[in-house]
Amino acid sequence: MSRFLSHEWVDAFNQALARLVLPGPGDGAGLAVADGPVTVAEDIQGGPEGDVRLLLHIDRGTLRLERPAEGDGGVASTEEAGRGHRRPEVTIALSYRDAAAMSAGELSPAEALNEGRVRVRGDLTVLVEAQKLLAAARSCTGELAASTTY
């Protein structure tokens, strides 16, 4: 069992993503986002260990989640940019409670957005284009919720 948002949980999330088959070209496949590189930041506030930032990197048909080191905020330095780290195109901010509910499948992202429980800043087209990719990722990471402590 891994604790939600821990480094071990991020590793398990990425292992689940290794099985991911991304949607191919076609209407609404979000091809521009799937090709990347695109980075989506998720700022989760009020967790048991404080605030946490996660970065979802989308590049050449792959997804990878990262939990940046404390204090760097996930903003790429020149050296990191050379290793594929990027400034986020879009940032999503939400509470720990809502992030945990979404992870456990108890709250849909659309519900949270419609109810004003999620704040979004940056390029909203990234989220629109990435919807099929994110849905495919949820299909691979669904089992992770059963082995996660919240």
VEXDRENKE-195153 format. One record per residue: residue number from 1; residue in three letters; x, y, z negated of N, C-alpha, C in turn. Coordinates in Angstrom, 2 decimals, always signed. Atoms other than C-alpha are relative to their C-alpha. Example, Ala and Ser with C-alpha at 12.3 -4.5 7.8 and 13.67 -1.06 7.14 Angstrom:
(site 1,"ALA",(+0.89,-1.19,+0.00),(+12.30,-4.50,-7.80),(+0.90,+1.20,+0.00))
(site 2,"SER",(-0.82,-1.19,+0.06),(+13.67,-1.06,-7.14),(-0.77,+1.09,-0.73))
# end
This chain:
(site 1,"MET",(+0.84,-1.19,+0.00),(+0.00,+0.00,+0.00),(+0.88,+1.24,+0.00))
(site 2,"SER",(-0.74,-1.26,-0.02),(+1.32,+3.42,+0.89),(-0.95,+1.13,-0.40))
(site 3,"ARG",(+0.76,-1.16,+0.46),(+0.18,+6.71,-0.59),(-0.20,+0.95,+1.17))
(site 4,"PHE",(+0.36,-0.91,-1.09),(-1.60,+9.04,+1.85),(+0.96,+1.18,+0.04))
(site 5,"LEU",(-0.91,-1.10,-0.33),(+0.80,+11.58,+3.39),(+1.44,-0.21,-0.47))
(site 6,"SER",(-1.38,+0.28,+0.41),(+3.91,+9.98,+1.85),(+0.84,-0.30,+1.24))
(site 7,"HIS",(-0.89,+0.35,-1.12),(+6.93,+9.35,+4.04),(-0.25,-1.44,+0.44))
(site 8,"GLU",(+0.30,+1.40,-0.35),(+6.08,+5.63,+3.88),(-1.28,-0.08,+0.82))
(site 9,"TRP",(+1.25,-0.03,-0.75),(+2.57,+6.39,+5.10),(+0.24,+0.49,+1.42))
(site 10,"VAL",(-0.34,-0.51,-1.33),(+3.97,+8.44,+8.01),(+0.69,-1.10,+0.81))
(site 11,"ASP",(-0.67,+1.11,-0.70),(+6.23,+5.48,+8.90),(-1.02,-1.05,+0.45))
(site 12,"ALA",(+1.03,+0.99,-0.35),(+3.24,+3.10,+8.82),(-0.90,+0.53,+1.11))
(site 13,"PHE",(+0.80,-0.63,-1.05),(+1.23,+5.54,+10.94),(+0.71,-0.12,+1.34))
(site 14,"ASN",(-0.77,+0.10,-1.24),(+4.01,+5.62,+13.54),(+0.11,-1.44,+0.49))
(site 15,"GLN",(-0.03,+1.41,-0.41),(+4.26,+1.81,+13.53),(-1.33,-0.38,+0.66))
(site 16,"ALA",(+1.30,+0.26,-0.61),(+0.52,+1.67,+14.25),(-0.09,+0.65,+1.38))
(site 17,"LEU",(+0.02,-0.69,-1.29),(+0.98,+4.20,+17.06),(+0.82,-0.72,+1.06))
(site 18,"ALA",(-0.82,+0.73,-0.96),(+3.56,+1.91,+18.66),(-0.86,-0.91,+0.88))
(site 19,"ARG",(+0.92,+0.85,-0.77),(+0.60,-0.25,+19.82),(-0.91,+0.81,+0.92))
(site 20,"LEU",(+0.92,-0.89,-0.71),(-1.13,+2.76,+21.38),(+0.20,-0.06,+1.51))
(site 21,"VAL",(+0.00,-0.11,-1.46),(-2.04,+2.65,+25.05),(-0.79,+1.27,+0.30))
(site 22,"LEU",(+0.64,-1.28,-0.26),(-2.78,+6.21,+26.10),(-0.84,-0.06,+1.26))
(site 23,"PRO",(+0.82,-0.04,-1.22),(-5.54,+6.97,+28.61),(+0.81,+0.52,+1.17))
(site 24,"GLY",(-0.73,-0.41,-1.19),(-4.24,+7.33,+32.13),(-0.62,+1.22,+0.65))
(site 25,"PRO",(+0.52,-1.17,-0.72),(-4.86,+10.08,+34.66),(-1.48,-0.18,+0.33))
(site 26,"GLY",(+1.43,+0.03,-0.34),(-8.45,+10.97,+35.37),(-0.70,+1.15,-0.66))
(site 27,"ASP",(+0.79,-1.10,+0.56),(-11.24,+13.31,+34.39),(+0.07,-0.01,-1.51))
(site 28,"GLY",(+0.00,-0.17,+1.44),(-10.78,+14.59,+30.87),(+1.05,-0.80,-0.73))
(site 29,"ALA",(-1.00,+0.81,+0.68),(-7.73,+12.44,+30.14),(+1.02,+0.84,-0.74))
(site 30,"GLY",(-0.97,-0.85,+0.68),(-5.79,+15.44,+28.90),(+1.40,-0.23,+0.50))
(site 31,"LEU",(-1.29,+0.39,-0.57),(-2.95,+14.61,+31.26),(+1.09,+1.02,-0.31))
(site 32,"ALA",(-1.03,-1.01,+0.27),(-1.16,+17.93,+30.74),(+0.53,-0.16,-1.41))
(site 33,"VAL",(-0.43,+0.20,+1.38),(-1.05,+17.26,+27.00),(+0.72,-1.34,-0.13))
(site 34,"ALA",(-0.62,+1.32,+0.11),(-0.20,+13.56,+27.42),(+1.44,+0.02,+0.51))
(site 35,"ASP",(-1.35,-0.10,-0.53),(+2.83,+14.46,+29.49),(+0.92,+0.78,-0.94))
(site 36,"GLY",(-0.74,-0.77,+0.97),(+3.91,+16.94,+26.82),(+1.07,+0.85,+0.64))
(site 37,"PRO",(+0.02,+0.16,+1.45),(+5.89,+18.06,+25.22),(-0.94,+1.00,-0.67))
(site 38,"VAL",(+0.94,-0.80,+0.77),(+3.26,+19.37,+22.80),(+0.15,-0.40,-1.46))
(site 39,"THR",(-0.05,+0.28,+1.42),(+3.40,+19.68,+19.03),(-1.22,+0.64,-0.67))
(site 40,"VAL",(+1.15,-0.45,+0.78),(+0.33,+19.97,+16.79),(+0.39,-0.08,-1.47))
(site 41,"ALA",(-0.28,-0.02,+1.44),(+0.85,+21.01,+13.16),(-1.29,-0.18,-0.77))
(site 42,"GLU",(+1.13,+0.16,+0.90),(-1.48,+19.95,+10.39),(+0.48,+0.41,-1.39))
(site 43,"ASP",(-0.34,-0.50,+1.33),(-1.22,+21.96,+7.16),(-1.08,-0.46,-0.97))
(site 44,"ILE",(+0.94,+0.60,+0.94),(-2.86,+20.02,+4.34),(+0.26,+0.60,-1.37))
(site 45,"GLN",(-0.16,-0.79,+1.22),(-3.46,+22.03,+1.20),(-0.67,-0.66,-1.20))
(site 46,"GLY",(+0.58,+0.42,+1.27),(-4.02,+21.07,-2.42),(+0.09,-1.48,-0.29))
(site 47,"GLY",(-0.18,+1.42,+0.28),(-2.76,+17.49,-2.44),(+0.63,-0.25,-1.35))
(site 48,"PRO",(-0.58,+0.34,+1.30),(-1.48,+15.65,-5.51),(+1.44,+0.47,-0.17))
(site 49,"GLU",(-1.38,-0.47,+0.05),(+2.07,+16.68,-4.62),(+0.15,+1.39,+0.62))
(site 50,"GLY",(-0.03,-1.33,-0.60),(+1.17,+20.13,-3.31),(-0.38,-0.03,+1.46))
(site 51,"ASP",(+0.33,-0.13,-1.41),(+0.83,+21.28,+0.26),(+0.98,-0.81,+0.85))
(site 52,"VAL",(-0.80,+0.84,-0.89),(+2.09,+19.07,+3.09),(-0.24,+0.46,+1.44))
(site 53,"ARG",(+0.11,-0.27,-1.44),(+2.81,+19.83,+6.74),(+0.36,-1.27,+0.75))
(site 54,"LEU",(-0.28,+1.10,-0.92),(+2.59,+17.08,+9.36),(+0.09,+0.58,+1.41))
(site 55,"LEU",(-0.13,-0.39,-1.40),(+3.67,+17.46,+12.97),(-0.29,-1.22,+0.87))
(site 56,"LEU",(+0.28,+1.05,-0.97),(+2.20,+15.36,+15.75),(+0.64,+0.43,+1.32))
(site 57,"HIS",(-0.72,-0.28,-1.24),(+4.53,+15.27,+18.74),(-0.58,-0.88,+1.11))
(site 58,"ILE",(+0.52,+0.70,-1.19),(+3.06,+14.31,+22.13),(+0.99,+0.26,+1.12))
(site 59,"ASP",(-0.99,-0.18,-1.06),(+5.58,+13.67,+24.87),(+0.10,-1.26,+0.86))
(site 60,"ARG",(-0.13,+1.08,-0.98),(+5.71,+11.51,+28.01),(-0.81,-1.24,-0.37))
(site 61,"GLY",(+0.89,+1.12,+0.27),(+2.74,+9.38,+27.02),(+0.16,-0.63,-1.37))
(site 62,"THR",(-0.16,+0.55,+1.35),(+3.78,+8.84,+23.40),(-0.45,+1.01,-1.05))
(site 63,"LEU",(+0.35,-0.81,+1.17),(+2.58,+10.13,+20.04),(+0.91,-0.41,-1.14))
(site 64,"ARG",(-0.83,+0.29,+1.17),(+4.78,+10.43,+16.96),(-0.32,+1.03,-1.07))
(site 65,"LEU",(+0.29,-0.87,+1.14),(+3.94,+11.84,+13.54),(+1.27,+0.22,-0.79))
(site 66,"GLU",(-1.19,-0.33,+0.78),(+6.58,+13.62,+11.48),(-0.43,+0.81,-1.22))
(site 67,"ARG",(+0.17,-0.84,+1.19),(+6.63,+15.01,+7.96),(+1.33,+0.72,-0.18))
(site 68,"PRO",(-1.27,-0.73,+0.08),(+9.28,+17.76,+8.06),(+0.51,+0.06,-1.44))
(site 69,"ALA",(-0.62,-0.16,+1.32),(+11.71,+18.18,+5.19),(-0.58,+1.22,-0.68))
(site 70,"GLU",(+0.52,-1.11,+0.79),(+10.54,+20.45,+2.39),(+0.74,+1.28,+0.37))
(site 71,"GLY",(-0.61,-1.30,-0.19),(+11.14,+24.11,+3.12),(+0.30,+0.38,+1.44))
(site 72,"ASP",(-0.30,-0.42,-1.37),(+11.72,+23.96,+6.88),(-1.25,+0.42,+0.76))
(site 73,"GLY",(+1.25,-0.46,-0.60),(+8.05,+24.51,+7.70),(-0.31,-0.58,+1.36))
(site 74,"GLY",(+0.26,+0.62,-1.28),(+8.35,+22.44,+10.83),(+0.30,+0.90,+1.19))
(site 75,"VAL",(-0.36,-0.89,-1.10),(+9.71,+25.33,+12.87),(+1.39,-0.39,+0.48))
(site 76,"ALA",(-1.24,+0.53,-0.56),(+12.46,+24.19,+15.17),(+1.11,+1.04,+0.05))
(site 77,"SER",(-1.20,-0.79,-0.24),(+15.94,+25.61,+15.03),(+0.46,-0.31,+1.42))
(site 78,"THR",(-0.51,+0.27,-1.34),(+17.91,+25.74,+18.28),(+0.51,-1.43,+0.10))
(site 79,"GLU",(-0.52,+1.37,-0.02),(+19.64,+22.47,+17.35),(-1.13,-1.02,+0.03))
(site 80,"GLU",(+1.13,+0.92,+0.02),(+16.34,+20.75,+16.52),(-0.75,+0.01,+1.32))
(site 81,"ALA",(+0.71,-0.10,-1.27),(+14.76,+22.03,+19.73),(+0.67,-0.89,+1.03))
(site 82,"GLY",(-0.73,+0.88,-0.91),(+17.47,+20.14,+21.60),(-0.28,-1.47,-0.25))
(site 83,"ARG",(+0.33,+1.39,+0.33),(+16.38,+16.95,+19.83),(-1.50,-0.27,+0.13))
(site 84,"GLY",(+1.43,+0.22,-0.23),(+12.72,+17.37,+20.81),(-0.91,+0.62,-1.05))
(site 85,"HIS",(+0.83,-0.68,+0.98),(+11.53,+19.35,+17.78),(-0.45,+1.33,+0.59))
(site 86,"ARG",(+0.56,-1.19,-0.63),(+9.27,+22.20,+18.82),(-0.85,+0.79,-0.99))
(site 87,"ARG",(+0.98,-0.80,+0.72),(+7.24,+25.05,+17.45),(-1.38,-0.53,+0.39))
(site 88,"PRO",(+1.34,+0.52,-0.34),(+3.60,+23.91,+17.24),(-0.75,+0.93,+0.94))
(site 89,"GLU",(+0.87,-0.77,-0.88),(+1.29,+25.03,+20.03),(-1.31,+0.34,-0.71))
(site 90,"VAL",(+1.23,-0.21,+0.76),(-1.65,+24.74,+17.63),(+0.21,-0.50,-1.42))
(site 91,"THR",(-0.10,+0.39,+1.41),(-1.96,+24.53,+13.84),(-1.40,-0.17,-0.56))
(site 92,"ILE",(+1.27,+0.32,+0.64),(-4.82,+22.93,+11.95),(+0.23,+0.07,-1.50))
(site 93,"ALA",(-0.13,-0.10,+1.46),(-5.31,+23.83,+8.27),(-1.27,-0.55,-0.63))
(site 94,"LEU",(+1.14,+0.59,+0.69),(-7.54,+21.83,+5.95),(+0.42,-0.44,-1.40))
(site 95,"SER",(-0.28,+0.44,+1.36),(-7.83,+20.62,+2.38),(+0.43,-1.46,-0.02))
(site 96,"TYR",(-0.39,+1.40,+0.19),(-6.33,+17.40,+1.10),(-1.24,-0.90,+0.01))
(site 97,"ARG",(+1.23,+0.80,+0.11),(-9.83,+16.15,+0.32),(-0.57,-0.31,+1.40))
(site 98,"ASP",(+0.53,+0.21,-1.34),(-10.98,+16.66,+3.93),(+0.94,-0.83,+0.86))
(site 99,"ALA",(-0.97,+0.81,-0.75),(-7.76,+15.22,+5.39),(-0.13,-1.47,-0.39))
(site 100,"ALA",(+0.16,+1.39,+0.47),(-8.19,+12.09,+3.24),(-1.30,-0.59,+0.52))
(site 101,"ALA",(+1.29,+0.49,-0.51),(-11.86,+11.79,+4.26),(+0.08,-0.31,+1.49))
(site 102,"MET",(-0.17,+0.29,-1.43),(-10.90,+12.02,+7.94),(+0.85,-1.24,+0.20))
(site 103,"SER",(-0.87,+1.17,-0.11),(-8.12,+9.47,+7.47),(-0.76,-1.29,-0.31))
(site 104,"ALA",(+0.76,+1.17,+0.42),(-10.53,+7.08,+5.77),(-1.21,-0.26,+0.91))
(site 105,"GLY",(+1.13,+0.17,-0.90),(-13.11,+7.54,+8.55),(-1.32,+0.46,-0.58))
(site 106,"GLU",(+1.22,-0.47,+0.66),(-15.61,+9.24,+6.22),(-0.45,+1.37,+0.52))
(site 107,"LEU",(+0.29,-1.33,-0.54),(-15.49,+12.61,+8.03),(+0.62,+0.07,+1.39))
(site 108,"SER",(-0.54,-0.12,-1.36),(-15.12,+13.20,+11.75),(+0.62,+1.38,+0.15))
(site 109,"PRO",(-0.59,-1.32,-0.25),(-12.89,+16.01,+13.01),(-1.03,+1.01,+0.51))
(site 110,"ALA",(+1.02,-0.91,-0.53),(-15.86,+17.50,+14.90),(-0.89,+0.51,-1.12))
(site 111,"GLU",(+0.82,-0.40,+1.15),(-17.96,+17.51,+11.72),(+0.73,+1.05,-0.85))
(site 112,"ALA",(-0.78,-0.92,+0.82),(-15.18,+19.20,+9.75),(+0.13,+1.36,+0.67))
(site 113,"LEU",(-0.12,-1.25,-0.75),(-14.72,+21.82,+12.46),(-1.32,+0.75,+0.01))
(site 114,"ASN",(+1.32,-0.63,-0.06),(-18.45,+22.49,+12.83),(-0.43,+0.57,-1.35))
(site 115,"GLU",(+0.37,-0.45,+1.33),(-18.83,+22.89,+9.07),(+0.97,+1.05,-0.56))
(site 116,"GLY",(-0.95,-1.01,+0.45),(-15.93,+25.34,+8.85),(+0.99,-0.49,-1.04))
(site 117,"ARG",(-0.92,+0.57,+0.98),(-13.81,+22.97,+6.76),(+1.42,-0.08,+0.54))
(site 118,"VAL",(-1.30,+0.03,-0.67),(-10.93,+23.18,+9.24),(+0.21,+1.37,+0.65))
(site 119,"ARG",(-0.36,-1.24,-0.68),(-9.17,+26.32,+10.41),(+1.03,-0.34,+1.08))
(site 120,"VAL",(-0.90,+0.28,-1.12),(-7.40,+26.31,+13.76),(+0.56,+1.32,+0.51))
(site 121,"ARG",(-0.60,-1.18,-0.63),(-4.92,+28.82,+15.14),(+1.00,-0.49,+1.06))
(site 122,"GLY",(-0.90,+0.36,-1.08),(-2.88,+28.78,+18.30),(-0.79,-0.31,+1.26))
(site 123,"ASP",(+0.58,+0.33,-1.30),(-3.69,+27.31,+21.70),(-1.06,-1.09,-0.15))
(site 124,"LEU",(+1.10,+0.94,+0.19),(-7.11,+25.70,+21.31),(-0.15,-0.97,+1.17))
(site 125,"THR",(+0.11,+0.92,-1.13),(-6.88,+24.19,+24.78),(+0.81,-1.28,-0.25))
(site 126,"VAL",(-0.78,+1.20,+0.33),(-4.26,+21.80,+23.37),(-0.91,-1.01,-0.70))
(site 127,"LEU",(+0.91,+0.93,+0.69),(-6.89,+20.32,+21.03),(-1.06,-0.56,+0.94))
(site 128,"VAL",(+1.01,+0.46,-0.95),(-9.49,+20.14,+23.77),(+0.58,-1.06,+0.91))
(site 129,"GLU",(-0.63,+0.95,-0.92),(-7.10,+18.41,+26.16),(+0.46,-1.28,-0.69))
(site 130,"ALA",(-0.55,+1.15,+0.72),(-5.81,+16.07,+23.46),(-1.07,-0.91,-0.59))
(site 131,"GLN",(+1.05,+0.78,+0.67),(-9.21,+14.68,+22.36),(+0.05,-1.49,+0.33))
(site 132,"LYS",(-0.05,+1.43,-0.34),(-8.92,+11.39,+24.28),(+1.25,-0.66,-0.59))
(site 133,"LEU",(-1.22,+0.54,+0.60),(-5.35,+10.92,+23.04),(-0.20,-0.23,-1.49))
(site 134,"LEU",(+0.22,+0.13,+1.44),(-6.38,+11.54,+19.44),(-1.00,-1.10,-0.32))
(site 135,"ALA",(+0.95,+1.10,+0.20),(-9.35,+9.17,+19.77),(+0.70,-1.35,+0.18))
(site 136,"ALA",(-0.77,+1.23,-0.20),(-7.01,+6.49,+21.14),(+0.90,-0.27,-1.20))
(site 137,"ALA",(-0.85,+0.17,+1.18),(-4.66,+7.09,+18.20),(-0.82,-0.51,-1.18))
(site 138,"ARG",(+0.85,+0.46,+1.11),(-7.54,+6.67,+15.72),(-0.33,-1.48,+0.14))
(site 139,"SER",(+0.32,+1.42,-0.20),(-8.32,+3.29,+17.30),(+1.16,-0.89,-0.47))
(site 140,"CYS",(-1.16,+0.77,+0.43),(-4.77,+2.14,+16.44),(+0.30,+0.14,-1.48))
(site 141,"THR",(-0.37,-0.26,+1.39),(-4.48,+3.67,+13.00),(-1.14,-0.27,-0.97))
(site 142,"GLY",(+1.16,+0.26,+0.84),(-7.92,+2.68,+11.67),(+0.29,-0.98,-1.13))
(site 143,"GLU",(-0.33,+1.01,+1.02),(-6.51,-0.33,+9.80),(+0.89,+0.58,-1.10))
(site 144,"LEU",(-0.89,-0.61,+0.99),(-4.03,+1.93,+8.01),(-0.78,+0.49,-1.21))
(site 145,"ALA",(+0.82,-0.51,+1.11),(-6.86,+3.41,+5.90),(-0.22,-1.06,-1.06))
(site 146,"ALA",(+0.23,+1.09,+0.97),(-7.45,+0.00,+4.28),(+1.20,-0.25,-0.87))
(site 147,"SER",(-1.20,+0.24,+0.79),(-3.86,-0.14,+3.09),(+0.60,+1.30,-0.57))
(site 148,"THR",(-0.44,-1.31,+0.50),(-3.64,+3.50,+1.96),(-0.66,+0.30,-1.33))
(site 149,"THR",(+0.59,-0.52,+1.24),(-4.12,+4.87,-1.53),(-0.14,+1.50,+0.14))
(site 150,"TYR",(+0.30,-1.42,-0.14),(-5.69,+8.30,-1.69),(+0.00,+0.67,-1.36))
# end
